[in-house]
Amino acid sequence: MVHHYPINMNIEGRLVVIVGGGRVAERKAKRLVQAGARLVVVSPILTGSLVLLAAEEKLLHLCRAYQPGDLAGAVLAFAATDDPGVNRMVVEEARALNILIDSVDAPRESDFATPAVLQQGELQITVSTGGASPLLARRIVEQLKPLFGPEYTEAVALLGAAREKLLTEKVGNAYNDTVFAELAALDLPALIRTGQRDAIDQILQKLSATGATSGSVGAGKKDPS
């Protein structure tokens, strides 16, 4: 049994290659584009959504079958074709180049597995079965959605603004730790959901003395994800 190490990776501006243009590749591509990857998709055909992403120049489409050398310079690669033989070739090239690879039809040959994700702004809740059952992971995410609504987008933004302000001020670490703990313990999502803006502003000003208010970080904006 493989035990995966959970990690959030910054891939903004870095090269990622997907070999394959079907539904699985589409799901991977959407998340990679959202994360700011410099994405290349190698496939003779693409789904409609991938065609749109290519037309919007959010990915580069190499309209052909996979060729050795396609992974050069990548930090991540995905083998997502419906041909196990091609997928094995992609895995072999990735291994030779020390590139992390996810082979969608062979979890045991993969270096990592992408989880199902519930995202509200900067909040990400991931569910993984280590590749054993992606459908189960997605079902669990659907069950979590009613518990973590759009109000968490603003709550995380508020906490982030207060934290950034505190860390830039000349205040002792012990004080910061206390304030961070108090801010995290507040049920900001509930206050946002019920429209208690004045209460939110008073709490933030009292605890952090930052002057940050709910209006200063996009109150009421919809989840961008």
Helices and strands as residue ranges (DSSP letters): E 15-19, H 23-34, E 38-42, H 48-55, E 60-62, E 76-79, H 84-97, E 100-103, G 107-109, E 116-120, E 123-127, H 134-144, G 145-147, H 151-168, H 173-185, H 188-193, H 197-208, G 214-217
